[in-house]
Amino acid sequence: MPAELAIFGGVPVRDRRFPQAVTTGKEELDAVIEVMQSGLLSGFVGSPGPEFLGGPRVQQLEREWSRYFEVPFAVSCNSATSALVMAVAACEIGPGDEVILSPYTMSATATAVLFYGGIPVFADIEPDYFCLDPKSVRSRITPRTKAILTTDIHGQSSAMKELRAIATENDLWLISDSAQSAGAKYLGRYAGTFSDIGIFSLNRHKNIQCGEGGIAVCTDPELALRMRLIRNHGENLTESPGFAPKSLVNILGMNFRMTEIEASIALEQLKKIDLINGKRVELAEFLNRNLNDLPGLTMPAIRQSATHIFYMQAMLFDQEAAGISRATFVKAINAEGIPIRGGYLRPLYLEPLYQKQIAIGEFGYPFVGSHYAGSVNYRKGLCPVAEDLFERRTIINPLLFPPLTLDDMRSISDAITKVVENRARLEVLEEENVSSHSSAGRV
């Protein structure tokens, strides 16, 4: 007789919590102690000279990052959000300019555009890879479009060959938010290096991290200069030899500077990137093999000529094949001690900021005003694939990080398999849900 599901009072597959992610060790501790003993916790100054570019560890991190990712310029900062703001500013995106981007991403990808008066225009995503769909991008281009900002989501690259072609044909900037995909490859190159500017994150949740931090990469020295100016109160240096940009547009400086402590940790983490990514791939592939033949579930697809570093394992759920709803399926697995979840993020355009078109001030800027000649639409149904994936089809497993082991993956696999094999028992919950909804509607 099969084991009773935990949701009905049976013994759960796992009765202990999963550990938190830990990617740091003695090497990072020693590096931090060395910084503390030096007394130089930040090497930046906001005036002309070598220290305008940061302390020795910040500059070393940028050199090592450039070397690893095989790109001429790397500009560090205090977060990937800041890096996105720097990238949008460096591309001179301003009031009334439209930027096409994914709705299936963290909010900062879009708000970076709003900070400079740009208008986010959302295109749909691919149903299997979750990245921007080039066909949808083409359909969103208008005379006001100035850039495409794609997100390399869950651990693999967007369709950069196609997006690069679209950007070139239409004279558009191409920016990639590769916060979740540092180390993934596409057509032999690293994610984040196909675009005019690529963005990486060193936030505590990412595959490698230093608590908070971000890095922008590019091949154009002018873009690199502009981002370095924006990072460090650049308006003070625009007439200084070696720091004068070709254009003053958007050179309103911020304090986006990375500390020496963060840089020292990031340097050690960069040395481990292949090891950490390799471990994540090993864990994900174990689950993919063990869950691949279960009815109702499809394991993550990997783009042709690409690698996946599995920031998350995004599975597709088929309610008809499973015979139960995603909500019931996830609830049953959670009861077995496995904290997976349904959906990823609600499409951004459904958030109140976009529905009400209120961002800066009370009058609707930047959506409303003489600066904008277009009319942006954020109605429900705008990106049907993204909405369907969020509402019904995506199941997210975030449990792929060190120090998790194959034994931990086995408990996840056993729990999911147990629920699938006993899914007929869950039909009673479906009936109760239908009944309760019907009763709630009666007067």
Buried (B, 14 or more C-beta within 10 A) or exposed (E): EEBEBBBEEBEBBBEEEBEEBEBBEEBBEEBBEEBEEBEBEBBBBBEBEEBBBBBBBBBBBBEBBBEBBEBEBBBBBBBBBBBBBBBBBBBBBBBBBBBBBBBBBBEBBBBBBBBBBBBBBBBBBBBBBBBBBBEBBBEBBEEBBBBBBBBBBBBBBBBBEBBBEBBEEBEBBBBBBBBBBBBBBBEEBBBBBBBBBBBBBBBEEBBBBBEBBBBBBBBEEEBBBBBBBBBBBBEBBBEBEEBEBEEEBBBEBBEBBBBBBBBBBBBBBBEBBEEBBEBBBBBBBBBBEBBEEBEBBBBBBBBEEBBBBBBBBBBBBBBEEBBBBBBBBBBBBBBBBBBBEBBBBBBBBBBEBBEEBBBEEEEBBBBBEEEBEBEBEBEEEBBEBBBEBBEBBBBBBBBBBBEBBEEBBBBBBBBBBBBBBBBEBBEEBBEEEEEEEEEEEEE
